[in-house]
Amino acid sequence: MKDDLVVVTGGGGFIAGHMVADLRRQGYKRIRAVDIKPLEDWYQPFEDVENLSLDLDLRENCDTAAAGARQVYNLAANMGGMGFIEHNKALCMLSVLINTHMLQAARKFGVERYFYSSSACVYNGDKQRDAANPGLKEEDAYPALAEDGYGWEKLFSERMCRHFREDYGMWTRVARFHNVYGPNGTWDGGREKAPAAICRKIIQAKLAGNLEIVIWGSGNQTRSFMYIDDSVKGIQMIMNSGILEPLNLGSSEMVSINQLVDIVEDIAGVKMKRIYDLDAPKGVMGRNSENTLIRKYLGWEPDTTLRAGLEKTYAWIYDQVLARNAGRRVVE
Protein backbone atom coordinates (compact mmCIF):
# COMPACT_ATOMS: atom_id res chain seq x y z
CA MET A 1 0.00 0.00 0.00
CA LYS A 2 2.84 2.40 0.70
CA ASP A 3 3.84 2.26 -2.96
CA ASP A 4 0.35 3.29 -4.09
CA LEU A 5 -0.48 6.90 -4.88
CA VAL A 6 -2.14 8.85 -2.05
CA VAL A 7 -3.67 12.25 -2.78
CA VAL A 8 -4.06 14.93 -0.11
CA THR A 9 -6.03 18.01 -1.13
CA GLY A 10 -5.46 21.28 0.72
CA GLY A 11 -1.82 20.17 0.98
CA GLY A 12 -0.51 23.71 1.38
CA GLY A 13 -2.71 24.30 4.39
CA PHE A 14 -2.66 23.34 8.04
CA ILE A 15 -4.24 19.92 8.59
CA ALA A 16 -3.37 18.57 5.15
CA GLY A 17 0.23 19.71 5.50
CA HIS A 18 0.55 17.70 8.69
CA MET A 19 -1.16 14.76 6.97
CA VAL A 20 1.43 14.78 4.20
CA ALA A 21 4.23 15.00 6.76
CA ASP A 22 2.81 12.01 8.66
CA LEU A 23 2.38 9.89 5.53
CA ARG A 24 6.02 10.57 4.68
CA ARG A 25 7.08 9.51 8.17
CA GLN A 26 5.17 6.27 7.71
CA GLY A 27 7.10 5.53 4.53
CA TYR A 28 4.55 6.31 1.81
CA LYS A 29 6.53 6.71 -1.40
CA ARG A 30 4.01 8.33 -3.73
CA ILE A 31 2.15 11.31 -2.33
CA ARG A 32 0.42 14.00 -4.37
CA ALA A 33 -0.38 17.20 -2.48
CA VAL A 34 -2.73 19.70 -4.12
CA ASP A 35 -3.56 23.28 -3.13
CA ILE A 36 -4.74 26.44 -4.86
CA LYS A 37 -1.93 28.50 -3.31
CA PRO A 38 1.45 28.88 -5.02
CA LEU A 39 4.06 26.58 -3.53
CA GLU A 40 5.93 29.38 -1.75
CA ASP A 41 2.81 30.01 0.34
CA TRP A 42 2.47 26.41 1.57
CA TYR A 43 3.09 25.76 5.26
CA GLN A 44 4.90 22.45 4.74
CA PRO A 45 6.12 21.80 1.19
CA PHE A 46 8.23 18.68 0.68
CA GLU A 47 10.61 18.14 -2.23
CA ASP A 48 9.91 14.38 -2.44
CA VAL A 49 6.15 14.96 -2.81
CA GLU A 50 4.33 15.71 -6.06
CA ASN A 51 3.12 19.23 -5.27
CA LEU A 52 0.43 20.66 -7.57
CA SER A 53 -0.97 24.19 -7.47
CA LEU A 54 -4.51 23.69 -8.79
CA ASP A 55 -7.91 25.30 -8.26
CA LEU A 56 -10.09 22.34 -7.27
CA ASP A 57 -13.28 24.32 -7.86
CA LEU A 58 -12.70 23.23 -11.48
CA ARG A 59 -13.62 19.69 -12.44
CA GLU A 60 -10.73 19.22 -14.86
CA ASN A 61 -8.27 20.01 -12.07
CA CYS A 62 -9.94 17.44 -9.83
CA ASP A 63 -9.41 14.89 -12.60
CA THR A 64 -5.72 15.80 -12.66
CA ALA A 65 -5.54 15.47 -8.88
CA ALA A 66 -7.28 12.09 -8.67
CA ALA A 67 -5.80 10.32 -11.70
CA GLY A 68 -3.99 7.14 -10.68
CA ALA A 69 -4.72 7.52 -6.96
CA ARG A 70 -5.66 4.68 -4.62
CA GLN A 71 -6.65 6.90 -1.70
CA VAL A 72 -7.88 10.50 -1.51
CA TYR A 73 -7.92 12.60 1.64
CA ASN A 74 -10.07 15.60 0.72
CA LEU A 75 -9.08 18.31 3.21
CA ALA A 76 -9.44 21.31 0.88
CA ALA A 77 -11.98 24.06 1.66
CA ASN A 78 -12.42 27.79 1.98
CA MET A 79 -12.55 28.23 5.73
CA GLY A 80 -11.11 29.97 8.74
CA GLY A 81 -12.07 31.14 12.21
CA MET A 82 -15.45 32.56 13.17
CA GLY A 83 -14.66 36.02 11.83
CA PHE A 84 -13.92 34.58 8.40
CA ILE A 85 -16.87 32.21 8.08
CA GLU A 86 -19.38 34.81 9.31
CA HIS A 87 -18.27 37.32 6.68
CA ASN A 88 -17.62 34.93 3.76
CA LYS A 89 -20.68 32.71 3.59
CA ALA A 90 -20.85 32.53 -0.20
CA LEU A 91 -17.14 31.73 -0.49
CA CYS A 92 -17.50 28.97 2.10
CA MET A 93 -20.52 27.55 0.27
CA LEU A 94 -18.55 27.39 -2.97
CA SER A 95 -16.35 24.70 -1.41
CA VAL A 96 -19.18 22.37 -2.40
CA LEU A 97 -17.60 22.40 -5.87
CA ILE A 98 -14.39 20.89 -4.49
CA ASN A 99 -15.97 17.86 -2.86
CA THR A 100 -18.49 17.31 -5.65
CA HIS A 101 -15.85 17.36 -8.36
CA MET A 102 -13.38 15.32 -6.29
CA LEU A 103 -16.01 12.64 -5.71
CA GLN A 104 -16.75 12.52 -9.43
CA ALA A 105 -13.05 12.29 -10.24
CA ALA A 106 -12.49 9.61 -7.61
CA ARG A 107 -15.28 7.52 -9.10
CA LYS A 108 -14.00 8.11 -12.64
CA PHE A 109 -10.48 6.91 -11.80
CA GLY A 110 -11.46 4.06 -9.48
CA VAL A 111 -10.12 5.52 -6.24
CA GLU A 112 -10.49 2.81 -3.60
CA ARG A 113 -10.85 4.96 -0.45
CA TYR A 114 -12.07 8.52 -0.05
CA PHE A 115 -12.04 10.68 3.10
CA TYR A 116 -13.99 13.91 3.54
CA SER A 117 -13.27 16.48 6.25
CA SER A 118 -16.51 17.83 7.68
CA SER A 119 -16.99 20.09 10.69
CA ALA A 120 -18.81 20.51 13.99
CA CYS A 121 -20.42 23.51 12.27
CA VAL A 122 -22.95 21.04 10.82
CA TYR A 123 -24.65 20.68 14.22
CA ASN A 124 -28.06 22.12 15.03
CA GLY A 125 -27.56 25.62 16.42
CA ASP A 126 -30.41 25.24 18.90
CA LYS A 127 -28.33 22.59 20.70
CA GLN A 128 -25.45 25.06 21.18
CA ARG A 129 -27.11 27.91 23.06
CA ASP A 130 -25.84 26.87 26.51
CA ALA A 131 -22.22 27.39 27.54
CA ALA A 132 -22.51 24.20 29.62
CA ASN A 133 -22.82 22.11 26.48
CA PRO A 134 -23.01 18.40 27.38
CA GLY A 135 -21.37 17.43 24.10
CA LEU A 136 -22.73 17.16 20.58
CA LYS A 137 -23.66 13.65 19.52
CA GLU A 138 -23.52 12.63 15.88
CA GLU A 139 -27.32 12.43 15.79
CA ASP A 140 -27.54 16.13 16.74
CA ALA A 141 -26.91 17.21 13.14
CA TYR A 142 -30.60 16.57 12.46
CA PRO A 143 -33.09 18.16 12.29
CA ALA A 144 -30.72 20.37 10.35
CA LEU A 145 -29.92 23.90 11.52
CA ALA A 146 -26.26 24.18 10.59
CA GLU A 147 -23.93 27.19 10.79
CA ASP A 148 -25.06 29.50 8.00
CA GLY A 149 -22.87 29.14 4.93
CA TYR A 150 -19.93 27.00 6.02
CA GLY A 151 -21.94 24.51 8.09
CA TRP A 152 -24.60 23.96 5.42
CA GLU A 153 -21.94 23.29 2.79
CA LYS A 154 -20.31 20.70 5.04
CA LEU A 155 -23.63 19.01 5.78
CA PHE A 156 -24.56 18.86 2.10
CA SER A 157 -21.14 17.43 1.21
CA GLU A 158 -21.52 14.77 3.89
CA ARG A 159 -24.73 13.69 2.18
CA MET A 160 -22.98 13.68 -1.18
CA CYS A 161 -20.37 11.25 0.22
CA ARG A 162 -23.14 9.06 1.59
CA HIS A 163 -24.97 8.88 -1.72
CA PHE A 164 -21.81 8.14 -3.71
CA ARG A 165 -21.26 5.25 -1.31
CA GLU A 166 -24.85 4.02 -1.54
CA ASP A 167 -25.33 4.52 -5.29
CA TYR A 168 -21.88 3.73 -6.64
CA GLY A 169 -20.34 1.50 -3.96
CA MET A 170 -17.52 3.96 -3.20
CA TRP A 171 -15.60 3.68 0.06
CA THR A 172 -16.31 7.07 1.65
CA ARG A 173 -15.55 8.05 5.22
CA VAL A 174 -16.38 11.33 6.98
CA ALA A 175 -15.12 12.98 10.19
CA ARG A 176 -16.56 16.08 11.84
CA PHE A 177 -13.62 18.15 13.05
CA HIS A 178 -13.84 20.14 16.28
CA ASN A 179 -11.45 23.14 16.26
CA VAL A 180 -8.08 21.75 15.22
CA TYR A 181 -5.01 23.77 16.30
CA GLY A 182 -1.24 23.46 16.42
CA PRO A 183 2.00 24.61 14.75
CA ASN A 184 2.35 25.19 10.99
CA GLY A 185 -1.06 26.73 10.54
CA THR A 186 -2.77 30.08 10.06
CA TRP A 187 -1.89 32.46 12.91
CA ASP A 188 -2.63 35.93 11.50
CA GLY A 189 -4.54 37.65 8.73
CA GLY A 190 -8.17 36.91 9.59
CA ARG A 191 -8.52 33.18 8.96
CA GLU A 192 -6.86 32.04 12.19
CA LYS A 193 -8.87 30.26 14.89
CA ALA A 194 -9.07 31.13 18.57
CA PRO A 195 -6.00 29.26 19.93
CA ALA A 196 -3.66 30.77 17.32
CA ALA A 197 -5.24 34.22 17.57
CA ILE A 198 -4.93 34.31 21.35
CA CYS A 199 -1.33 33.06 21.25
CA ARG A 200 -0.42 35.73 18.68
CA LYS A 201 -2.17 38.54 20.55
CA ILE A 202 -0.46 37.68 23.84
CA ILE A 203 2.93 37.29 22.18
CA GLN A 204 2.61 40.66 20.44
CA ALA A 205 1.40 42.35 23.62
CA LYS A 206 4.25 40.87 25.63
CA LEU A 207 6.87 41.93 23.09
CA ALA A 208 5.38 45.44 22.89
CA GLY A 209 5.07 45.77 26.67
CA ASN A 210 1.37 46.61 26.36
CA LEU A 211 -0.42 43.84 28.23
CA GLU A 212 -3.93 44.19 26.82
CA ILE A 213 -5.94 41.69 24.81
CA VAL A 214 -9.20 42.09 22.92
CA ILE A 215 -11.50 39.08 23.32
CA TRP A 216 -14.43 38.54 20.97
CA GLY A 217 -17.67 38.26 22.89
CA SER A 218 -17.98 37.82 26.64
CA GLY A 219 -15.31 35.15 26.84
CA ASN A 220 -17.86 32.78 28.37
CA GLN A 221 -18.40 30.90 25.10
CA THR A 222 -17.20 27.31 25.41
CA ARG A 223 -15.37 25.09 22.94
CA SER A 224 -13.18 22.02 22.76
CA PHE A 225 -9.89 22.19 20.84
CA MET A 226 -8.10 19.22 19.23
CA TYR A 227 -4.34 19.15 18.78
CA ILE A 228 -3.17 18.50 15.23
CA ASP A 229 -1.40 15.19 15.98
CA ASP A 230 -4.66 13.73 17.29
CA SER A 231 -6.45 14.97 14.19
CA VAL A 232 -4.02 13.30 11.80
CA LYS A 233 -4.16 10.03 13.74
CA GLY A 234 -7.95 10.08 13.89
CA ILE A 235 -8.34 10.83 10.18
CA GLN A 236 -6.37 7.75 9.23
CA MET A 237 -8.13 5.53 11.75
CA ILE A 238 -11.53 6.62 10.43
CA MET A 239 -10.43 6.28 6.80
CA ASN A 240 -9.48 2.65 7.37
CA SER A 241 -12.43 1.74 9.62
CA GLY A 242 -15.79 0.20 8.92
CA ILE A 243 -17.67 3.27 10.14
CA LEU A 244 -20.09 4.39 7.44
CA GLU A 245 -21.67 7.47 9.04
CA PRO A 246 -19.96 10.78 9.95
CA LEU A 247 -18.06 10.56 13.22
CA ASN A 248 -16.99 13.24 15.70
CA LEU A 249 -13.25 13.87 15.72
CA GLY A 250 -12.49 16.23 18.57
CA SER A 251 -11.33 16.58 22.13
CA SER A 252 -13.93 16.42 24.90
CA GLU A 253 -11.89 18.82 27.08
CA MET A 254 -14.25 21.81 27.00
CA VAL A 255 -13.07 25.24 28.15
CA SER A 256 -14.40 28.77 27.97
CA ILE A 257 -12.55 31.33 25.87
CA ASN A 258 -11.59 33.04 29.13
CA GLN A 259 -10.06 29.76 30.34
CA LEU A 260 -8.22 29.43 27.04
CA VAL A 261 -6.72 32.88 27.62
CA ASP A 262 -5.80 31.83 31.20
CA ILE A 263 -3.75 28.91 29.85
CA VAL A 264 -1.90 30.98 27.26
CA GLU A 265 -1.21 33.71 29.84
CA ASP A 266 0.32 31.09 32.12
CA ILE A 267 2.48 29.72 29.30
CA ALA A 268 3.62 33.26 28.45
CA GLY A 269 4.19 34.22 32.09
CA VAL A 270 2.02 37.35 31.85
CA LYS A 271 -1.36 38.62 33.00
CA MET A 272 -3.40 40.58 30.49
CA LYS A 273 -5.96 43.33 30.83
CA ARG A 274 -8.99 41.94 29.00
CA ILE A 275 -11.12 44.09 26.72
CA TYR A 276 -14.33 42.42 25.56
CA ASP A 277 -15.66 43.27 22.09
CA LEU A 278 -19.30 42.28 22.35
CA ASP A 279 -19.98 43.25 18.74
CA ALA A 280 -17.35 40.92 17.26
CA PRO A 281 -18.23 37.53 15.72
CA LYS A 282 -18.49 34.96 18.50
CA GLY A 283 -20.36 31.97 17.08
CA VAL A 284 -22.49 29.64 19.17
CA MET A 285 -22.48 29.83 22.95
CA GLY A 286 -21.38 26.27 23.67
CA ARG A 287 -19.84 23.51 21.52
CA ASN A 288 -18.14 20.33 22.65
CA SER A 289 -17.37 16.91 21.13
CA GLU A 290 -19.29 13.94 22.54
CA ASN A 291 -16.95 10.99 22.02
CA THR A 292 -18.99 7.91 22.92
CA LEU A 293 -19.08 6.59 19.35
CA ILE A 294 -15.40 7.10 18.50
CA ARG A 295 -14.44 5.31 21.73
CA LYS A 296 -16.86 2.51 20.89
CA TYR A 297 -15.74 2.02 17.30
CA LEU A 298 -12.02 2.82 17.49
CA GLY A 299 -11.18 2.30 21.16
CA TRP A 300 -9.55 5.72 21.09
CA GLU A 301 -10.30 9.42 21.24
CA PRO A 302 -8.17 12.60 20.94
CA ASP A 303 -6.26 12.80 24.21
CA THR A 304 -3.60 15.52 23.95
CA THR A 305 -4.31 17.94 26.77
CA LEU A 306 -5.03 21.53 25.80
CA ARG A 307 -2.13 22.76 27.93
CA ALA A 308 0.36 20.43 26.23
CA GLY A 309 -0.82 21.34 22.74
CA LEU A 310 -0.87 25.07 23.44
CA GLU A 311 2.71 25.02 24.75
CA LYS A 312 3.91 23.72 21.37
CA THR A 313 1.63 26.06 19.44
CA TYR A 314 2.70 29.11 21.44
CA ALA A 315 6.40 28.32 20.94
CA TRP A 316 5.95 27.99 17.16
CA ILE A 317 3.91 31.19 16.80
CA TYR A 318 6.42 33.05 19.01
CA ASP A 319 9.18 32.12 16.56
CA GLN A 320 7.02 33.24 13.61
CA VAL A 321 6.32 36.62 15.20
CA LEU A 322 10.02 37.17 15.94
CA ALA A 323 10.93 36.19 12.38
CA ARG A 324 8.39 38.58 10.89
CA ASN A 325 9.50 41.38 13.21
CA ALA A 326 13.05 40.81 12.00
CA GLY A 327 11.92 41.25 8.39
CA ARG A 328 12.11 37.59 7.39
CA ARG A 329 9.36 36.13 5.19
CA VAL A 330 6.91 33.89 7.02
CA VAL A 331 3.75 32.10 5.93
CA GLU A 332 0.91 33.42 8.06
C-alpha positions as CSV (number, residue, x, y, z in Angstrom):
1,M,0.0,0.0,0.0
2,K,2.8,2.4,0.7
3,D,3.8,2.3,-3.0
4,D,0.3,3.3,-4.1
5,L,-0.5,6.9,-4.9
6,V,-2.1,8.8,-2.1
7,V,-3.7,12.2,-2.8
8,V,-4.1,14.9,-0.1
9,T,-6.0,18.0,-1.1
10,G,-5.5,21.3,0.7
11,G,-1.8,20.2,1.0
12,G,-0.5,23.7,1.4
13,G,-2.7,24.3,4.4
14,F,-2.7,23.3,8.0
15,I,-4.2,19.9,8.6
16,A,-3.4,18.6,5.1
17,G,0.2,19.7,5.5
18,H,0.5,17.7,8.7
19,M,-1.2,14.8,7.0
20,V,1.4,14.8,4.2
21,A,4.2,15.0,6.8
22,D,2.8,12.0,8.7
23,L,2.4,9.9,5.5
24,R,6.0,10.6,4.7
25,R,7.1,9.5,8.2
26,Q,5.2,6.3,7.7
27,G,7.1,5.5,4.5
28,Y,4.6,6.3,1.8
29,K,6.5,6.7,-1.4
30,R,4.0,8.3,-3.7
31,I,2.2,11.3,-2.3
32,R,0.4,14.0,-4.4
33,A,-0.4,17.2,-2.5
34,V,-2.7,19.7,-4.1
35,D,-3.6,23.3,-3.1
36,I,-4.7,26.4,-4.9
37,K,-1.9,28.5,-3.3
38,P,1.5,28.9,-5.0
39,L,4.1,26.6,-3.5
40,E,5.9,29.4,-1.7
41,D,2.8,30.0,0.3
42,W,2.5,26.4,1.6
43,Y,3.1,25.8,5.3
44,Q,4.9,22.4,4.7
45,P,6.1,21.8,1.2
46,F,8.2,18.7,0.7
47,E,10.6,18.1,-2.2
48,D,9.9,14.4,-2.4
49,V,6.2,15.0,-2.8
50,E,4.3,15.7,-6.1
51,N,3.1,19.2,-5.3
52,L,0.4,20.7,-7.6
53,S,-1.0,24.2,-7.5
54,L,-4.5,23.7,-8.8
55,D,-7.9,25.3,-8.3
56,L,-10.1,22.3,-7.3
57,D,-13.3,24.3,-7.9
58,L,-12.7,23.2,-11.5
59,R,-13.6,19.7,-12.4
60,E,-10.7,19.2,-14.9
61,N,-8.3,20.0,-12.1
62,C,-9.9,17.4,-9.8
63,D,-9.4,14.9,-12.6
64,T,-5.7,15.8,-12.7
65,A,-5.5,15.5,-8.9
66,A,-7.3,12.1,-8.7
67,A,-5.8,10.3,-11.7
68,G,-4.0,7.1,-10.7
69,A,-4.7,7.5,-7.0
70,R,-5.7,4.7,-4.6
71,Q,-6.7,6.9,-1.7
72,V,-7.9,10.5,-1.5
73,Y,-7.9,12.6,1.6
74,N,-10.1,15.6,0.7
75,L,-9.1,18.3,3.2
76,A,-9.4,21.3,0.9
77,A,-12.0,24.1,1.7
78,N,-12.4,27.8,2.0
79,M,-12.5,28.2,5.7
80,G,-11.1,30.0,8.7
81,G,-12.1,31.1,12.2
82,M,-15.5,32.6,13.2
83,G,-14.7,36.0,11.8
84,F,-13.9,34.6,8.4
85,I,-16.9,32.2,8.1
86,E,-19.4,34.8,9.3
87,H,-18.3,37.3,6.7
88,N,-17.6,34.9,3.8
89,K,-20.7,32.7,3.6
90,A,-20.8,32.5,-0.2
91,L,-17.1,31.7,-0.5
92,C,-17.5,29.0,2.1
93,M,-20.5,27.6,0.3
94,L,-18.6,27.4,-3.0
95,S,-16.4,24.7,-1.4
96,V,-19.2,22.4,-2.4
97,L,-17.6,22.4,-5.9
98,I,-14.4,20.9,-4.5
99,N,-16.0,17.9,-2.9
100,T,-18.5,17.3,-5.6
101,H,-15.8,17.4,-8.4
102,M,-13.4,15.3,-6.3
103,L,-16.0,12.6,-5.7
104,Q,-16.7,12.5,-9.4
105,A,-13.1,12.3,-10.2
106,A,-12.5,9.6,-7.6
107,R,-15.3,7.5,-9.1
108,K,-14.0,8.1,-12.6
109,F,-10.5,6.9,-11.8
110,G,-11.5,4.1,-9.5
111,V,-10.1,5.5,-6.2
112,E,-10.5,2.8,-3.6
113,R,-10.8,5.0,-0.5
114,Y,-12.1,8.5,0.0
115,F,-12.0,10.7,3.1
116,Y,-14.0,13.9,3.5
117,S,-13.3,16.5,6.3
118,S,-16.5,17.8,7.7
119,S,-17.0,20.1,10.7
120,A,-18.8,20.5,14.0
121,C,-20.4,23.5,12.3
122,V,-22.9,21.0,10.8
123,Y,-24.7,20.7,14.2
124,N,-28.1,22.1,15.0
125,G,-27.6,25.6,16.4
126,D,-30.4,25.2,18.9
127,K,-28.3,22.6,20.7
128,Q,-25.4,25.1,21.2
129,R,-27.1,27.9,23.1
130,D,-25.8,26.9,26.5
131,A,-22.2,27.4,27.5
132,A,-22.5,24.2,29.6
133,N,-22.8,22.1,26.5
134,P,-23.0,18.4,27.4
135,G,-21.4,17.4,24.1
136,L,-22.7,17.2,20.6
137,K,-23.7,13.7,19.5
138,E,-23.5,12.6,15.9
139,E,-27.3,12.4,15.8
140,D,-27.5,16.1,16.7
141,A,-26.9,17.2,13.1
142,Y,-30.6,16.6,12.5
143,P,-33.1,18.2,12.3
144,A,-30.7,20.4,10.3
145,L,-29.9,23.9,11.5
146,A,-26.3,24.2,10.6
147,E,-23.9,27.2,10.8
148,D,-25.1,29.5,8.0
149,G,-22.9,29.1,4.9
150,Y,-19.9,27.0,6.0
151,G,-21.9,24.5,8.1
152,W,-24.6,24.0,5.4
153,E,-21.9,23.3,2.8
154,K,-20.3,20.7,5.0
155,L,-23.6,19.0,5.8
156,F,-24.6,18.9,2.1
157,S,-21.1,17.4,1.2
158,E,-21.5,14.8,3.9
159,R,-24.7,13.7,2.2
160,M,-23.0,13.7,-1.2
161,C,-20.4,11.3,0.2
162,R,-23.1,9.1,1.6
163,H,-25.0,8.9,-1.7
164,F,-21.8,8.1,-3.7
165,R,-21.3,5.2,-1.3
166,E,-24.8,4.0,-1.5
167,D,-25.3,4.5,-5.3
168,Y,-21.9,3.7,-6.6
169,G,-20.3,1.5,-4.0
170,M,-17.5,4.0,-3.2
171,W,-15.6,3.7,0.1
172,T,-16.3,7.1,1.6
173,R,-15.5,8.1,5.2
174,V,-16.4,11.3,7.0
175,A,-15.1,13.0,10.2
176,R,-16.6,16.1,11.8
177,F,-13.6,18.1,13.1
178,H,-13.8,20.1,16.3
179,N,-11.5,23.1,16.3
180,V,-8.1,21.8,15.2
181,Y,-5.0,23.8,16.3
182,G,-1.2,23.5,16.4
183,P,2.0,24.6,14.7
184,N,2.3,25.2,11.0
185,G,-1.1,26.7,10.5
186,T,-2.8,30.1,10.1
187,W,-1.9,32.5,12.9
188,D,-2.6,35.9,11.5
189,G,-4.5,37.6,8.7
190,G,-8.2,36.9,9.6
191,R,-8.5,33.2,9.0
192,E,-6.9,32.0,12.2
193,K,-8.9,30.3,14.9
194,A,-9.1,31.1,18.6
195,P,-6.0,29.3,19.9
196,A,-3.7,30.8,17.3
197,A,-5.2,34.2,17.6
198,I,-4.9,34.3,21.3
199,C,-1.3,33.1,21.3
200,R,-0.4,35.7,18.7
201,K,-2.2,38.5,20.6
202,I,-0.5,37.7,23.8
203,I,2.9,37.3,22.2
204,Q,2.6,40.7,20.4
205,A,1.4,42.4,23.6
206,K,4.3,40.9,25.6
207,L,6.9,41.9,23.1
208,A,5.4,45.4,22.9
209,G,5.1,45.8,26.7
210,N,1.4,46.6,26.4
211,L,-0.4,43.8,28.2
212,E,-3.9,44.2,26.8
213,I,-5.9,41.7,24.8
214,V,-9.2,42.1,22.9
215,I,-11.5,39.1,23.3
216,W,-14.4,38.5,21.0
217,G,-17.7,38.3,22.9
218,S,-18.0,37.8,26.6
219,G,-15.3,35.1,26.8
220,N,-17.9,32.8,28.4
221,Q,-18.4,30.9,25.1
222,T,-17.2,27.3,25.4
223,R,-15.4,25.1,22.9
224,S,-13.2,22.0,22.8
225,F,-9.9,22.2,20.8
226,M,-8.1,19.2,19.2
227,Y,-4.3,19.2,18.8
228,I,-3.2,18.5,15.2
229,D,-1.4,15.2,16.0
230,D,-4.7,13.7,17.3
231,S,-6.5,15.0,14.2
232,V,-4.0,13.3,11.8
233,K,-4.2,10.0,13.7
234,G,-8.0,10.1,13.9
235,I,-8.3,10.8,10.2
236,Q,-6.4,7.7,9.2
237,M,-8.1,5.5,11.8
238,I,-11.5,6.6,10.4
239,M,-10.4,6.3,6.8
240,N,-9.5,2.6,7.4
241,S,-12.4,1.7,9.6
242,G,-15.8,0.2,8.9
243,I,-17.7,3.3,10.1
244,L,-20.1,4.4,7.4
245,E,-21.7,7.5,9.0
246,P,-20.0,10.8,9.9
247,L,-18.1,10.6,13.2
248,N,-17.0,13.2,15.7
249,L,-13.3,13.9,15.7
250,G,-12.5,16.2,18.6
251,S,-11.3,16.6,22.1
252,S,-13.9,16.4,24.9
253,E,-11.9,18.8,27.1
254,M,-14.2,21.8,27.0
255,V,-13.1,25.2,28.1
256,S,-14.4,28.8,28.0
257,I,-12.5,31.3,25.9
258,N,-11.6,33.0,29.1
259,Q,-10.1,29.8,30.3
260,L,-8.2,29.4,27.0
261,V,-6.7,32.9,27.6
262,D,-5.8,31.8,31.2
263,I,-3.8,28.9,29.9
264,V,-1.9,31.0,27.3
265,E,-1.2,33.7,29.8
266,D,0.3,31.1,32.1
267,I,2.5,29.7,29.3
268,A,3.6,33.3,28.4
269,G,4.2,34.2,32.1
270,V,2.0,37.3,31.9
271,K,-1.4,38.6,33.0
272,M,-3.4,40.6,30.5
273,K,-6.0,43.3,30.8
274,R,-9.0,41.9,29.0
275,I,-11.1,44.1,26.7
276,Y,-14.3,42.4,25.6
277,D,-15.7,43.3,22.1
278,L,-19.3,42.3,22.4
279,D,-20.0,43.2,18.7
280,A,-17.3,40.9,17.3
281,P,-18.2,37.5,15.7
282,K,-18.5,35.0,18.5
283,G,-20.4,32.0,17.1
284,V,-22.5,29.6,19.2
285,M,-22.5,29.8,23.0
286,G,-21.4,26.3,23.7
287,R,-19.8,23.5,21.5
288,N,-18.1,20.3,22.6
289,S,-17.4,16.9,21.1
290,E,-19.3,13.9,22.5
291,N,-17.0,11.0,22.0
292,T,-19.0,7.9,22.9
293,L,-19.1,6.6,19.4
294,I,-15.4,7.1,18.5
295,R,-14.4,5.3,21.7
296,K,-16.9,2.5,20.9
297,Y,-15.7,2.0,17.3
298,L,-12.0,2.8,17.5
299,G,-11.2,2.3,21.2
300,W,-9.5,5.7,21.1
301,E,-10.3,9.4,21.2
302,P,-8.2,12.6,20.9
303,D,-6.3,12.8,24.2
304,T,-3.6,15.5,23.9
305,T,-4.3,17.9,26.8
306,L,-5.0,21.5,25.8
307,R,-2.1,22.8,27.9
308,A,0.4,20.4,26.2
309,G,-0.8,21.3,22.7
310,L,-0.9,25.1,23.4
311,E,2.7,25.0,24.7
312,K,3.9,23.7,21.4
313,T,1.6,26.1,19.4
314,Y,2.7,29.1,21.4
315,A,6.4,28.3,20.9
316,W,5.9,28.0,17.2
317,I,3.9,31.2,16.8
318,Y,6.4,33.0,19.0
319,D,9.2,32.1,16.6
320,Q,7.0,33.2,13.6
321,V,6.3,36.6,15.2
322,L,10.0,37.2,15.9
323,A,10.9,36.2,12.4
324,R,8.4,38.6,10.9
325,N,9.5,41.4,13.2
326,A,13.1,40.8,12.0
327,G,11.9,41.2,8.4
328,R,12.1,37.6,7.4
329,R,9.4,36.1,5.2
330,V,6.9,33.9,7.0
331,V,3.7,32.1,5.9
332,E,0.9,33.4,8.1
